[in-house]
């Protein structure tokens, strides 16, 4: 594909993981990390469990990645089901561990006992983070509008407020059509937002699970996805190839449109993500070489 390289000779990547609980999952987790680290990602991010053992496991995973990789680690942090003291303690812990990146989120509450005594949203959390130290802060953005937002305008106003409060960038909820992101990018520019907004990419390992989850988070799956995947039931190899082709096409179109960084929701699996990144990197290197020869 010609014209893949637009504004950058190096496409940047970041990868999101979640903490594991079983030894077998732990072994696979580190295999995935090892597969992706050679691509020199901007950061690895780790999702956050707000309560008890889940929170402890999140912090342990962040610390171990920080110790055992050469990649910067971004710790997710939510405010739900946490007191201000809980959140401030986590911030102090991260700072003392040498973690300097945070993904600041409101999160989905599993209870309301401690909500009133905690920070109420990501905007308040950003203020606490700024007081705790000189962290690099990422926040969430929603090309198809957050499901709980009152309107598209209020959702955009919320994002702008977070960025104006000191967040360095936003990472989008995943989407499946390039026009979804391009329309959103135009809306960002109209709103006066000029900080980076990185597209979030979710390769489809299981179409039926993704379809179910997407209904809850407001991500639209194109009708033709359902048609193609429905015709491949029972054929794992064909489903894998289709998922690869669809994700690779989306990423290539984004890069053609000037995107210079992609954030992958890995689901702790590297098979599809690794193939996508390898092929994108190969094509960019190939076109760079052609440009140098020309």
C-alpha positions in Angstrom: 0.0 0.0 0.0 1.5 3.3 -1.0 1.5 6.4 1.0 1.4 4.6 4.4 4.0 7.0 5.9 2.6 10.5 6.2 4.0 12.5 9.2 6.4 10.2 11.0 9.1 7.8 10.0 8.4 5.8 13.1 5.0 4.6 14.2 4.7 4.6 18.0 2.9 2.0 20.0 1.5 1.4 23.5 0.0 -1.7 24.9 -2.6 -2.3 27.6 -2.6 -5.4 29.9 -4.6 -6.5 32.9 -3.3 -8.3 36.0 -3.4 -12.1 36.1 -4.4 -14.4 38.9 -3.3 -17.9 37.9 0.2 -19.2 37.4 -0.6 -20.3 33.8 -2.0 -16.9 33.0 1.1 -15.3 34.6 3.4 -17.3 32.4 1.5 -16.2 29.3 1.4 -12.6 30.5 5.2 -12.5 30.5 5.5 -14.2 27.2 3.2 -11.5 25.7 5.2 -8.8 27.3 8.4 -10.3 25.9 7.0 -10.5 22.4 5.9 -6.8 22.4 8.7 -5.1 24.2 11.2 -5.3 21.2 8.9 -2.8 19.3 10.1 -0.2 21.8 6.6 0.9 23.0 6.0 4.3 24.5 4.5 2.6 27.5 2.8 -0.5 28.8 -0.4 0.3 30.7 -2.0 -1.9 33.4 -5.7 -1.8 34.3 -6.7 -1.2 37.9 -8.8 -3.2 40.4 -10.1 -0.7 42.9 -10.9 -3.0 45.7 -8.8 -5.1 48.1 -6.8 -7.9 46.5 -7.6 -6.7 43.0 -6.0 -3.3 43.7 -3.0 -5.0 45.3 -2.5 -7.2 42.3 -2.7 -4.2 40.0 0.1 -2.4 41.9 2.2 -5.6 42.0 1.9 -6.0 38.3 2.9 -2.4 37.7 5.9 -2.8 40.0 7.1 -6.0 38.4 6.8 -4.6 34.9 8.8 -1.5 36.0 11.5 -3.7 37.5 11.8 -6.3 34.7 11.3 -4.3 31.5 12.9 -1.3 30.0 9.6 0.2 29.0 7.8 3.0 30.8 4.8 1.7 32.8 1.5 3.6 33.0 -0.6 2.6 36.0 -4.4 2.9 35.6 -6.1 4.6 38.5 -9.8 4.9 39.1 -11.7 6.8 41.8 -14.7 4.5 42.3 -15.1 2.6 45.6 -12.0 4.3 47.0 -11.7 7.0 49.7 -9.4 9.9 49.1 -7.0 8.4 51.6 -7.0 5.2 49.5 -6.2 7.0 46.3 -3.6 9.3 47.8 -1.9 6.2 49.3 -1.8 4.6 45.8 -0.3 7.7 44.3 2.4 7.8 47.0 3.1 4.2 46.4 3.5 4.6 42.7 5.7 7.6 43.1 8.0 5.8 45.5 8.2 2.8 43.1 9.4 5.2 40.4 6.2 5.0 38.3 5.7 8.3 36.5 2.8 7.6 34.2 -0.9 7.3 35.2 -4.0 6.6 33.2 -6.6 8.6 35.2 -10.2 7.2 35.0 -13.5 7.5 36.8 -14.2 3.7 36.5 -17.3 1.6 36.9 -18.5 1.3 40.5 -19.2 -2.0 42.1 -20.5 -0.4 45.2 -21.2 3.0 46.7 -20.0 2.7 50.3 -16.9 4.9 49.9 -17.9 7.0 46.9 -18.9 10.0 48.9 -15.6 10.2 50.7 -13.5 9.8 47.6 -12.7 11.8 44.5 -15.8 11.9 42.4 -14.5 11.8 38.9 -11.4 11.8 36.7 -11.2 15.6 36.8 -10.9 15.6 40.6 -8.4 12.7 40.3 -6.2 14.7 38.0 -6.0 17.5 40.6 -4.9 14.9 43.2 -2.3 13.5 40.8 -0.9 16.9 40.1 -0.5 17.5 43.8 1.2 14.1 44.4 4.0 14.5 41.9 5.1 15.3 38.3 3.2 12.4 36.7 2.5 12.0 33.0 -1.3 11.7 32.8 -3.4 10.0 30.2 -7.2 10.1 30.2 -10.0 8.4 28.3 -11.8 9.7 25.2 -14.9 8.4 23.5 -15.3 8.8 19.7 -18.8 7.5 19.9 -19.7 9.4 23.2 -19.5 7.9 26.7 -22.6 5.8 27.4 -23.4 7.8 30.5 -22.7 11.3 29.0 -25.7 13.6 28.8 -24.8 14.6 25.2 -21.9 14.6 22.7 -21.2 18.2 23.7 -21.0 17.5 27.4 -18.7 14.5 26.7 -16.4 16.8 24.6 -16.5 19.4 27.4 -15.5 16.8 29.9 -12.5 15.7 27.8 -11.4 19.3 27.3 -11.6 20.0 31.0 -9.4 17.0 31.8 -6.8 18.0 29.3 -6.9 21.6 30.4 -6.5 20.4 34.0 -3.1 18.9 33.2 -3.6 15.6 31.4 -1.0 15.1 28.7 -3.0 13.1 26.2 -6.2 11.0 25.7 -6.5 7.4 24.6 -9.8 6.5 22.9 -12.2 3.8 23.5 -11.8 1.2 20.7 -13.7 1.6 17.4 -13.8 -0.3 14.2 -14.2 2.2 11.3 -11.7 4.8 10.4 -14.3 7.4 9.7 -15.4 7.2 13.4 -12.0 8.5 14.5 -11.7 11.0 11.6 -15.0 12.6 12.5 -14.0 12.7 16.1 -10.7 14.3 15.3 -12.5 17.0 13.4 -14.7 17.6 16.5 -11.6 17.7 18.7 -10.1 20.4 16.5 -13.4 22.4 16.5 -13.4 22.2 20.3 -9.9 23.7 20.5 -8.2 20.5 21.7 -4.7 20.2 20.4 -3.2 17.7 22.8 -2.6 14.1 21.4 -5.6 11.8 21.2 -4.4 8.3 20.5 -6.6 5.8 18.8 -7.4 2.7 20.8 -7.4 -0.6 18.8 -9.0 -3.8 19.9 -8.1 -6.8 17.7 -11.1 -9.3 17.7 -10.1 -12.6 19.3 -13.7 -13.6 20.0 -16.3 -11.7 17.9 -19.3 -12.8 20.0 -17.7 -11.7 23.3 -16.6 -8.4 21.7 -20.1 -7.8 20.4 -21.6 -8.3 23.8 -19.1 -6.1 25.5 -19.4 -3.3 22.9 -23.1 -2.9 23.6 -22.3 -1.9 27.2 -19.5 0.5 26.3 -21.1 2.2 23.3 -18.7 1.0 20.6 -20.5 0.3 17.3 -19.6 -2.9 15.4 -20.3 -2.5 11.6 -23.0 -4.8 10.3 -20.6 -6.4 7.8 -18.4 -7.6 10.7 -21.3 -9.8 11.9 -22.0 -11.1 8.4 -18.4 -12.1 7.8 -17.8 -13.7 11.3 -21.1 -15.5 11.2 -20.0 -17.4 8.1 -16.9 -18.6 9.8 -18.3 -20.3 12.9 -16.2 -23.3 13.8 -13.2 -22.2 11.6 -10.7 -20.7 14.0 -8.1 -20.1 11.4 -10.4 -18.2 9.1 -11.7 -16.1 12.0 -8.1 -15.3 13.0 -7.2 -14.2 9.5 -10.4 -12.1 9.2 -9.7 -10.4 12.5 -6.1 -9.7 11.4 -7.2 -8.3 8.0 -9.8 -6.0 9.5 -7.5 -4.6 12.3 -4.6 -4.2 9.9 -6.8 -2.3 7.4 -8.0 0.0 10.1 -4.5 0.7 11.4 -3.1 1.3 7.9 -5.9 3.8 7.1 -5.3 5.6 10.4 -1.6 6.0 9.6 -2.4 7.2 6.1 -4.5 9.9 7.8 -1.6 11.1 9.8 -1.9 9.1 13.0 1.6 8.4 14.5 0.7 6.4 17.6 -1.7 3.4 18.2 -2.7 2.0 21.6 -3.6 -1.7 21.6 -6.0 -3.4 24.0 -4.1 -6.7 24.1 -6.4 -8.7 26.4 -3.0 -10.2 27.5 -2.7 -11.9 24.1 0.0 -11.1 21.6 -0.9 -13.3 18.6 -3.0 -10.8 16.6 -1.3 -7.6 18.0 2.1 -9.0 17.2 1.2 -9.7 13.6 -0.4 -6.3 13.2 2.6 -4.5 14.6 5.1 -6.6 12.6 3.2 -5.9 9.3 2.8 -2.2 10.0 6.5 -1.8 10.9 7.6 -3.8 7.9 5.5 -1.6 5.5 6.7 1.6 7.1 10.3 0.5 6.9 9.9 -0.6 3.3 8.4 2.8 2.3 11.1 4.7 4.2 13.7 2.8 2.1 11.9 3.6 -1.1 11.8 7.3 -0.2 15.5 7.2 0.5 16.3 5.6 -2.8 14.1 8.1 -4.6 
